[in-house]
Amino acid sequence: MRKINRLSREGAEAIAISGLQFLVENPDALGRFLALTGIGPGDIRAAAQEPGFLTGVLEFYLEDESLLLAFAASQSIRPMMIAAARLVLSPEDSELS
C-alpha cells in the first residue's frame, strides 16, 4: 500500500516564503506582484506579517504559468506543490475557486 505524504502548514509556509524570495530576485515579477497587490516596495516586510499574504504570493504564481514553472524548477518541486501549499494555507478559500 502506498503511503500518502501530506504537506504540513510549515512546509506550505516554506514554499510561500521561497516564492517571495524568488520574486525579490526577479524585479519584473516583483513589480507585477506589487502593482497587483498595491503594496509599496518598502512595505513588503510589514505586509508579509498580514494574514493571507503568503496565500497571495502563491496565488500570484498560480495566475502566471511561466512564472510558476520557473519558480517550481528553481526549487526542484512539482508545480502542483504550489497549488497544494496554497490549499494548506487557506483551505476555507478552496471552495470558492
Stockholm file with secondary structure:
# STOCKHOLM 1.0

chainA/1-97         MRKINRLSREGAEAIAISGLQFLVENPDALGRFLALTGIGPGDIRAAAQEPGFLTGVLEFYLEDESLLLAFAASQSIRPMMIAAARLVLSPEDSELS
#=GR chainA/1-97 SS CCCCCCCCHHHHHHHHHHHHHHHHTCHHHHHHHHHHHTCCGGGHHHHHTSTTHHHHHHHHHHTCHHHHHHHHHHHTCCTHHHHHHHHHHCGGGGGGC
#=GC SS_cons        CCCCCCCCHHHHHHHHHHHHHHHHTCHHHHHHHHHHHTCCGGGHHHHHTSTTHHHHHHHHHHTCHHHHHHHHHHHTCCTHHHHHHHHHHCGGGGGGC
//
